[in-house]
Amino acid sequence: MFLGLRVAALTVALLLAGSLGAGGLLAQAETALTLRGRVLDEDGLPVAGVQVKLEGLRKPKISALTDDAGYFSIPNLSPGEYTVRMEKVDFFVLSGQAIHVAPGATEFSFTLNHIQEVREKVDVVADPNRIEPTETTQSATLTSTEFFYIPVPSSHDYRQSLIALPQIVRDNQGVLHVAGARETQALYLMDGFEVGDAVNGTLTIPLIVDALRTAEIETGRYGAEFAHPGAAILKFETPEGDDHWRFNATDFVPGLRSQQGVTLANYYPRITFSGPLVKGKLWFLQSFSFDHTLNIERDIKMGNNTSEQWSGDTFSRLLWHVAPNDSLHLTLLYNNESDTSVGLDSLHPESTTLDEPSDRIFASIKNQLWWNHTLFEAGFAEDRTVRDFDPQGNGPYLLFVNGAKGNFFQRSDQSSRRHQFFADAIRPGFHWYGLHTISAGTNISVVVLNQSSQRGEIQAFNAAQQLVRRTTFAGNAVIDVDNTLAGAFVQDNWSLSSRWVAQVGLRGDWDQFVRAAMVQPRAAVNYLPFSDGRGKFSIGWGIYNIPLSLSVLGLTQDQQQVDTLYSYGSQCNPPQPVCTTGPATSTFLMPAHGLQQPFFDITSAGWQERIWAQTIVSVELLARNGHRELAFETLNPGPQLGSVFLLQSTRRDKYRGATVAARHTFENGAVLFGSFTRSRANTDQALDPVLGALFFQSQQGAPLSWDAPNRALSWGTVPTPFWGIDFAYFLEYRTGYPFSVVNQQQSLIGAPNSLRFPDYASLNISLEKKFRFGKYLFAVRGTVINLTGRQNPNVVVNNFDAKEPGVVPGFLNFSGGQGRAFTGRLRFLGKL
């Protein structure tokens, strides 16, 4: 019996031990916690795609990414102390944030601040060298500080700074091209709204550089949420103010220019201030600018060699937190501009130029509502422009084999407008073989062009000063054209695991002129081969709608061109003092069967890797094929005069590019960037006839006129050890752009774009010193533009008839370009 009691006692003890052990395990399991958090910016708006690292674990790792509503969660944590580190491109790094995770204390909120110029002494780090695991796009970004520090000829003009991105080049007329595309084939957005010119989609919006937060270019693998993006997307983000009062001023004293003597030529005062109207509730930002630019054409030896630009701008933003989960964003931009002697160069004196006064107003309103972890957005914008093109007189336009005289032949009054509306919803957190973020939305826009013109006479003379061509115009000179575009999309961002991310989207768009819907699938995949996330491989393909240009459509409503050719002596049959051919009429027509929707198919692949601690290297490959692009084809090509130019959906542009880039950020904040791009941009229909410049040959293939097969780019900002001076530089080399050869009777000689300008190379350097004056901080900068003084011409005598003896300047004479120049800048940075 005693033995039985002992066995019973042992059994009870084992059962109790097992029970206690199970209870302990259960208790241990019950203590496993889930950290939940939300990341907001300084305005209380959610920040998506933030990398969250917990440093209290055995080894640091990327533990979570915030969704589109700013939320993240990290499961299976033990109670205890953790250190949080948060990173996202264009934001200051949040590091060393200590949190205590315990039952009842598992939800936290964090604030991540946008990168901006730091004027007070604070302990923050701005490190843009990060790999974003969920970002599938092929993209590059310029921050506000880089707009300020990269030395370009006119730092007040944001468009000049954009060439610091390897995907963007500027042609000989100053027009920007993204990844080898026409300027009209990119989508330009400001805070989510389209701001390209309503007439042709070009980048003309007068943004104040001091009110820019970032400029981001996307050239491949972009999502279905973007309507008619064409070849690329250029997105501008602007600040809205916060709970801190901020004030800065730039160039508030006139600048000095040393080109052809020292003058008080350029003046770009800009003032920006922001702050709370109601703290924690209502914020504003207000920016003003006034610009006066004096351009000097160094190769004009006689007469006026300057052109001027006067403009005034006001930019206002308002952010109102209607409720903790509801915010309202309002924007107003107004620009008044007067450009004189537009088109002035060494071959076109002042009398042949245009004056271009213009007014533009842009207003938008957007509402963002976060409800049940879903982000709802809706926005409306109105964009109106009035622009005149005024010649210097009413005399005939005289064309010579090496330039022009007289007055430009066309006077125009133009007004345009765009109405746009969009609505979308983003729902993150759906689990099925990974984490899904589903988004869907719709958009509609209406664009309108009204233009009236008066055209005079064009007279062309040969090398012997004999009239060889007279051009006049007949018919209606009024254009009234409009277009309506509508679309919808659905998209899934799918995180299969910590190493695989996929984005799949489908978009449909409808165009009034095409009168048919076009379906556009888009897909991209990221693979992160390393557990620490230091490398990323991306690949994607998609179909992307190209919007129709109102300026091209409007040509079919415009006048007809009437040409008469004159020949002399032995050129006549039979020989006689003078004989004529014509008059012959040319006209632009819309096809009877209508148009097809132009589009690109784009394939891209890229590799990014972070090496050492502060260096990112990348390789990007891009292949873009155009389909059904619009071009005018002559119905009776050949040597005869006069033709019908029929608008067709037959052009095919192609681009192939490979870019290798590296960016290094030093511990002291210095940045070095370098890239090399090998590319080819060509088309199967290179001729773009317009009134006053017709080609009667059939369409031919050629390189595009901004094709640059080789381009090397480098820039950097380096704080020096001497008196706190900051050194910055910008270096660019590229192949010269192609151009065509013509004769005086409006015919091509050889293939289009068969010759090239000399290779381009330029080095700009600057020195900037920050200094205190009382309780305030200022910065003064001096810049040398084109330090080596290389000519870099942008004008050429391309008329084959200028080969005649005694013609000066003669055939293939190059001129123009930016000479060596010195500029200065003074900035007020704020109170210390």
Disulfide bonds with the S-S distance in Angstrom:
Cys572-Cys579 2.11
